[in-house]
Amino acid sequence: MERLERDAPFPVQIQGRWLDVEDPNSELIVQGSEIICFGETVSYDYKLVDTVDGALTVSLKIDDHTAEDTFPRANITELVITPEGEFHAYNVKFASQFERAVS
């Protein structure tokens, strides 16, 4: 598992504009080290990047231990690209599958 600081870009596989499979009006944008989901910029301090059983996983984390309970309820905390190429984003309250937007 590799720890990347806030200013380090996300892996190239998840860069770009993605649309929610169930609601194409909802989008997730990954640009460099920024992530915007449902119109809101996700605030995080660092990310953990790993490959587990062929799946690329990115876990968003914060340094503020007092917010460890509220952070996963208010922000995306996990991004996963499965070995089959499906892209999922989730936290403790929701999970969505995204597909790459066609420009």
KEZASE-657081 format. One record per residue: residue number from 1; residue in one letter; x, y, z of N, C-alpha, C in turn. Coordinates in nm, 3 decimals. Example, Ala and Ser with C-alpha at 12.3 -4.5 7.8 and 13.67 -1.06 7.14 Angstrom:
BEGIN
KOLDREN   pos   code      n_px      n_py      n_pz     ca_px     ca_py     ca_pz      c_px      c_py      c_pz
KOLDREN     1      a     1.319    -0.569     0.780     1.230    -0.450     0.780     1.320    -0.330     0.780
KOLDREN     2      s     1.285    -0.225     0.708     1.367    -0.106     0.714     1.290     0.003     0.787
***
This chain:
BEGIN
KOLDREN   pos   code      n_px      n_py      n_pz     ca_px     ca_py     ca_pz      c_px      c_py      c_pz
KOLDREN     1      m     0.085    -0.116     0.000     0.000     0.000     0.000     0.091     0.124     0.000
KOLDREN     2      e     0.062     0.214    -0.091     0.142     0.335    -0.104     0.064     0.457    -0.055
KOLDREN     3      r     0.126     0.534     0.030     0.064     0.657     0.079     0.108     0.772    -0.012
KOLDREN     4      l     0.009     0.845    -0.064     0.034     0.962    -0.147    -0.026     1.084    -0.079
KOLDREN     5      e     0.049     1.190    -0.073    -0.001     1.312    -0.010    -0.107     1.378    -0.097
KOLDREN     6      r    -0.173     1.477    -0.043    -0.286     1.545    -0.106    -0.253     1.597    -0.246
KOLDREN     7      d    -0.134     1.650    -0.265    -0.101     1.711    -0.393    -0.055     1.611    -0.499
KOLDREN     8      a    -0.038     1.485    -0.464     0.000     1.382    -0.561    -0.123     1.344    -0.644
KOLDREN     9      p    -0.106     1.329    -0.774    -0.221     1.295    -0.858    -0.274     1.154    -0.830
KOLDREN    10      f    -0.403     1.137    -0.858    -0.464     1.006    -0.853    -0.405     0.920    -0.965
KOLDREN    11      p    -0.412     0.787    -0.953    -0.363     0.701    -1.061    -0.431     0.735    -1.194
KOLDREN    12      v    -0.358     0.720    -1.301    -0.405     0.757    -1.434    -0.533     0.681    -1.473
KOLDREN    13      q    -0.551     0.561    -1.423    -0.668     0.480    -1.457    -0.800     0.544    -1.415
KOLDREN    14      i    -0.797     0.629    -1.311    -0.922     0.688    -1.266    -0.934     0.836    -1.301
KOLDREN    15      q    -0.835     0.889    -1.369    -0.842     1.028    -1.411    -0.953     1.044    -1.515
KOLDREN    16      g    -1.022     1.156    -1.511    -1.122     1.185    -1.613    -1.259     1.213    -1.556
KOLDREN    17      r    -1.355     1.217    -1.645    -1.494     1.248    -1.611    -1.575     1.119    -1.618
KOLDREN    18      w    -1.649     1.091    -1.511    -1.725     0.968    -1.498    -1.871     1.001    -1.468
KOLDREN    19      l    -1.963     0.920    -1.519    -2.106     0.938    -1.494    -2.160     0.820    -1.415
KOLDREN    20      d    -2.250     0.851    -1.321    -2.314     0.746    -1.242    -2.397     0.659    -1.336
KOLDREN    21      v    -2.382     0.528    -1.326    -2.452     0.435    -1.414    -2.603     0.447    -1.399
KOLDREN    22      e    -2.650     0.468    -1.276    -2.794     0.476    -1.252    -2.851     0.616    -1.272
KOLDREN    23      d    -2.766     0.719    -1.267    -2.810     0.857    -1.285    -2.705     0.934    -1.363
KOLDREN    24      p    -2.714     0.933    -1.496    -2.612     0.997    -1.580    -2.597     1.147    -1.557
KOLDREN    25      n    -2.689     1.208    -1.482    -2.675     1.350    -1.448    -2.578     1.372    -1.333
KOLDREN    26      s    -2.545     1.265    -1.262    -2.450     1.273    -1.151    -2.312     1.234    -1.203
KOLDREN    27      e    -2.215     1.320    -1.177    -2.082     1.292    -1.228    -1.976     1.297    -1.120
KOLDREN    28      l    -1.868     1.231    -1.150    -1.749     1.231    -1.066    -1.634     1.269    -1.158
KOLDREN    29      i    -1.557     1.367    -1.117    -1.445     1.414    -1.197    -1.317     1.398    -1.116
KOLDREN    30      v    -1.220     1.332    -1.177    -1.088     1.317    -1.115    -0.990     1.388    -1.207
KOLDREN    31      q    -0.929     1.493    -1.153    -0.835     1.574    -1.232    -0.713     1.602    -1.146
KOLDREN    32      g    -0.604     1.537    -1.180    -0.483     1.552    -1.099    -0.505     1.496    -0.961
KOLDREN    33      s    -0.492     1.581    -0.859    -0.513     1.537    -0.721    -0.651     1.578    -0.669
KOLDREN    34      e    -0.732     1.638    -0.756    -0.866     1.683    -0.717    -0.970     1.579    -0.754
KOLDREN    35      i    -1.072     1.569    -0.670    -1.187     1.484    -0.701    -1.313     1.562    -0.668
KOLDREN    36      i    -1.401     1.567    -0.765    -1.529     1.637    -0.750    -1.638     1.533    -0.771
KOLDREN    37      c    -1.725     1.519    -0.674    -1.833     1.422    -0.684    -1.965     1.490    -0.651
KOLDREN    38      f    -2.061     1.473    -0.740    -2.194     1.531    -0.723    -2.185     1.682    -0.701
KOLDREN    39      g    -2.089     1.747    -0.769    -2.075     1.892    -0.764    -1.994     1.944    -0.648
KOLDREN    40      e    -1.945     1.859    -0.562    -1.870     1.902    -0.444    -1.727     1.850    -0.451
KOLDREN    41      t    -1.631     1.938    -0.419    -1.492     1.895    -0.411    -1.473     1.815    -0.283
KOLDREN    42      v    -1.412     1.701    -0.296    -1.388     1.614    -0.180    -1.264     1.664    -0.107
KOLDREN    43      s    -1.280     1.687     0.020    -1.171     1.734     0.104    -1.107     1.614     0.174
KOLDREN    44      y    -0.978     1.597     0.153    -0.905     1.486     0.216    -0.760     1.531     0.234
KOLDREN    45      d    -0.684     1.460     0.316    -0.545     1.497     0.342    -0.444     1.410     0.269
KOLDREN    46      y    -0.475     1.282     0.253    -0.384     1.191     0.182    -0.464     1.073     0.129
KOLDREN    47      k    -0.401     0.993     0.044    -0.467     0.877    -0.012    -0.375     0.755    -0.002
KOLDREN    48      l    -0.436     0.640     0.015    -0.365     0.514     0.016    -0.402     0.440    -0.112
KOLDREN    49      v    -0.302     0.403    -0.191    -0.325     0.337    -0.319    -0.271     0.194    -0.309
KOLDREN    50      d    -0.351     0.100    -0.355    -0.312    -0.040    -0.348    -0.377    -0.117    -0.462
KOLDREN    51      t    -0.322    -0.231    -0.492    -0.385    -0.324    -0.585    -0.407    -0.453    -0.509
KOLDREN    52      v    -0.534    -0.493    -0.501    -0.571    -0.613    -0.426    -0.647    -0.705    -0.520
KOLDREN    53      d    -0.595    -0.824    -0.542    -0.659    -0.922    -0.632    -0.694    -0.861    -0.767
KOLDREN    54      g    -0.606    -0.776    -0.819    -0.627    -0.715    -0.950    -0.711    -0.589    -0.950
KOLDREN    55      a    -0.766    -0.552    -0.836    -0.847    -0.430    -0.825    -0.760    -0.315    -0.775
KOLDREN    56      l    -0.768    -0.203    -0.843    -0.699    -0.081    -0.799    -0.788    -0.012    -0.696
KOLDREN    57      t    -0.735     0.010    -0.576    -0.813     0.076    -0.472    -0.743     0.202    -0.427
KOLDREN    58      v    -0.823     0.306    -0.405    -0.772     0.431    -0.351    -0.860     0.467    -0.232
KOLDREN    59      s    -0.800     0.479    -0.115    -0.871     0.515     0.007    -0.835     0.658     0.044
KOLDREN    60      l    -0.935     0.743     0.059    -0.912     0.882     0.098    -0.914     0.892     0.249
KOLDREN    61      k    -0.817     0.964     0.304    -0.800     0.970     0.449    -0.780     1.115     0.494
KOLDREN    62      i    -0.799     1.136     0.624    -0.773     1.266     0.686    -0.679     1.249     0.803
KOLDREN    63      d    -0.612     1.358     0.838    -0.520     1.356     0.952    -0.590     1.388     1.083
KOLDREN    64      d    -0.706     1.452     1.078    -0.779     1.496     1.197    -0.854     1.378     1.260
KOLDREN    65      h    -0.796     1.321     1.365    -0.856     1.205     1.428    -0.991     1.235     1.494
KOLDREN    66      t    -1.018     1.361     1.525    -1.147     1.396     1.585    -1.260     1.389     1.482
KOLDREN    67      a    -1.227     1.389     1.353    -1.329     1.384     1.247    -1.339     1.246     1.183
KOLDREN    68      e    -1.278     1.146     1.243    -1.280     1.012     1.184    -1.420     0.953     1.171
KOLDREN    69      d    -1.513     0.997     1.254    -1.651     0.948     1.244    -1.732     1.026     1.141
KOLDREN    70      t    -1.710     1.155     1.130    -1.789     1.237     1.037    -1.735     1.234     0.894
KOLDREN    71      f    -1.606     1.221     0.877    -1.548     1.221     0.742    -1.607     1.115     0.650
KOLDREN    72      p    -1.616     0.988     0.693    -1.669     0.887     0.601    -1.818     0.898     0.572
KOLDREN    73      r    -1.889     0.981     0.646    -2.031     1.003     0.619    -2.053     1.119     0.523
KOLDREN    74      a    -1.957     1.208     0.514    -1.973     1.329     0.434    -1.894     1.328     0.304
KOLDREN    75      n    -1.805     1.233     0.285    -1.717     1.232     0.169    -1.705     1.092     0.111
KOLDREN    76      i    -1.668     1.087    -0.014    -1.626     0.959    -0.072    -1.501     0.917     0.003
KOLDREN    77      t    -1.494     0.791     0.037    -1.376     0.742     0.107    -1.301     0.634     0.028
KOLDREN    78      e    -1.366     0.573    -0.068    -1.303     0.465    -0.143    -1.336     0.476    -0.292
KOLDREN    79      l    -1.236     0.452    -0.374    -1.250     0.443    -0.519    -1.190     0.309    -0.559
KOLDREN    80      v    -1.260     0.235    -0.643    -1.212     0.103    -0.683    -1.237     0.083    -0.833
KOLDREN    81      i    -1.134     0.036    -0.902    -1.152    -0.014    -1.038    -1.127    -0.164    -1.032
KOLDREN    82      t    -1.231    -0.239    -1.064    -1.223    -0.385    -1.057    -1.137    -0.438    -1.171
KOLDREN    83      p    -1.094    -0.563    -1.162    -1.018    -0.623    -1.272    -1.096    -0.622    -1.404
KOLDREN    84      e    -1.229    -0.620    -1.395    -1.312    -0.616    -1.515    -1.330    -0.475    -1.570
KOLDREN    85      g    -1.275    -0.374    -1.500    -1.281    -0.236    -1.546    -1.396    -0.154    -1.492
KOLDREN    86      e    -1.475    -0.210    -1.401    -1.584    -0.133    -1.340    -1.527    -0.036    -1.237
KOLDREN    87      f    -1.583     0.085    -1.234    -1.535     0.189    -1.143    -1.643     0.217    -1.039
KOLDREN    88      h    -1.607     0.204    -0.913    -1.701     0.223    -0.802    -1.645     0.328    -0.706
KOLDREN    89      a    -1.735     0.407    -0.650    -1.699     0.503    -0.545    -1.799     0.484    -0.432
KOLDREN    90      y    -1.751     0.492    -0.309    -1.844     0.472    -0.198    -1.792     0.532    -0.069
KOLDREN    91      n    -1.883     0.535     0.028    -1.852     0.566     0.167    -1.944     0.482     0.253
KOLDREN    92      v    -1.961     0.516     0.379    -2.043     0.433     0.466    -2.193     0.448     0.439
KOLDREN    93      k    -2.232     0.554     0.364    -2.373     0.579     0.338    -2.419     0.545     0.196
KOLDREN    94      f    -2.329     0.534     0.101    -2.371     0.506    -0.036    -2.260     0.437    -0.114
KOLDREN    95      a    -2.301     0.380    -0.225    -2.207     0.322    -0.321    -2.264     0.348    -0.460
KOLDREN    96      s    -2.178     0.387    -0.553    -2.221     0.411    -0.690    -2.120     0.350    -0.786
KOLDREN    97      q    -2.173     0.306    -0.899    -2.086     0.261    -1.007    -2.086     0.370    -1.112
KOLDREN    98      f    -1.968     0.398    -1.169    -1.953     0.502    -1.268    -1.897     0.444    -1.397
KOLDREN    99      e    -1.931     0.509    -1.508    -1.872     0.474    -1.636    -1.811     0.600    -1.695
KOLDREN   100      r    -1.705     0.580    -1.771    -1.634     0.694    -1.828    -1.727     0.770    -1.922
KOLDREN   101      a    -1.730     0.903    -1.907    -1.813     0.987    -1.992    -1.753     0.992    -2.132
KOLDREN   102      v    -1.839     0.987    -2.230    -1.796     0.998    -2.368    -1.803     1.145    -2.406
KOLDREN   103      s    -1.690     1.199    -2.450    -1.687     1.343    -2.483    -1.748     1.372    -2.616
***
